[in-house]
């Protein structure tokens, strides 16, 4: 059985795609310059506590998402 050695990049990329607006929402003191690649609280528990409503809403949206593929006609 083939495997994928990606060191978490698949999960990181999916998180970034699905939660981009949550990551970069306006939170006090997490952005100090225009060239930051992520908020300063990204790898802390403060990330969730600062964005509780937005994170919970996004996770609920993902949980409710359909796995059906629709095609445009």
C-alpha positions as CSV (number, residue, x, y, z in Angstrom):
1,X,0.0,0.0,0.0
2,X,1.6,3.3,-1.0
3,X,1.9,6.1,1.5
4,X,2.4,9.8,1.4
5,X,5.3,11.5,3.3
6,X,4.2,15.1,3.5
7,X,5.1,16.0,7.2
8,X,1.7,17.5,7.8
9,X,1.6,19.8,4.8
10,X,-1.7,18.3,3.5
11,X,-3.4,19.2,6.8
12,X,-1.7,22.6,7.0
13,X,-2.8,23.5,3.5
14,X,-6.4,22.3,4.0
15,X,-6.5,24.4,7.2
16,X,-5.2,27.5,5.4
17,X,-7.7,27.1,2.5
18,X,-10.7,26.5,4.8
19,X,-9.8,29.0,7.5
20,X,-7.9,31.8,5.7
21,X,-10.4,34.5,6.8
22,X,-10.4,33.2,10.4
23,X,-6.6,33.2,10.5
24,X,-6.3,36.8,9.2
25,X,-9.3,38.3,10.9
26,X,-8.8,41.6,12.8
27,X,-7.5,40.6,16.3
28,X,-5.6,43.1,18.5
29,X,-1.8,42.7,18.7
30,X,-1.4,39.7,16.4
31,X,-0.2,41.6,13.3
32,X,2.7,44.1,13.5
33,X,3.7,44.3,9.9
34,X,2.4,43.7,6.4
35,X,4.9,41.0,5.7
36,X,3.9,38.5,8.4
37,X,3.0,35.1,7.1
38,X,0.7,34.3,10.0
39,X,-0.7,35.9,13.1
40,X,1.6,35.9,16.2
41,X,-0.8,33.8,18.2
42,X,-1.0,31.1,15.5
43,X,0.7,28.3,17.5
44,X,-0.8,29.2,20.9
45,X,-4.0,28.6,22.8
46,X,-4.8,32.3,22.4
47,X,-5.5,31.7,18.7
48,X,-8.7,29.8,19.6
49,X,-9.7,32.0,22.6
50,X,-9.4,35.2,20.5
51,X,-11.5,33.7,17.7
52,X,-13.8,31.3,19.5
53,X,-17.0,32.3,17.6
54,X,-15.4,32.3,14.2
55,X,-13.6,29.0,14.7
56,X,-16.6,27.3,16.1
57,X,-18.8,28.6,13.2
58,X,-16.3,27.4,10.6
59,X,-16.0,24.0,12.1
60,X,-19.8,23.7,12.2
61,X,-19.9,24.7,8.5
62,X,-17.3,22.1,7.6
63,X,-19.1,19.4,9.6
64,X,-22.4,20.2,7.7
65,X,-20.7,20.3,4.3
66,X,-21.9,17.7,1.8
67,X,-19.6,15.1,0.3
68,X,-21.6,15.0,-2.8
69,X,-20.0,16.4,-5.9
70,X,-22.3,18.6,-8.0
71,X,-21.7,19.5,-11.6
72,X,-22.9,22.6,-13.3
73,X,-25.2,22.1,-16.3
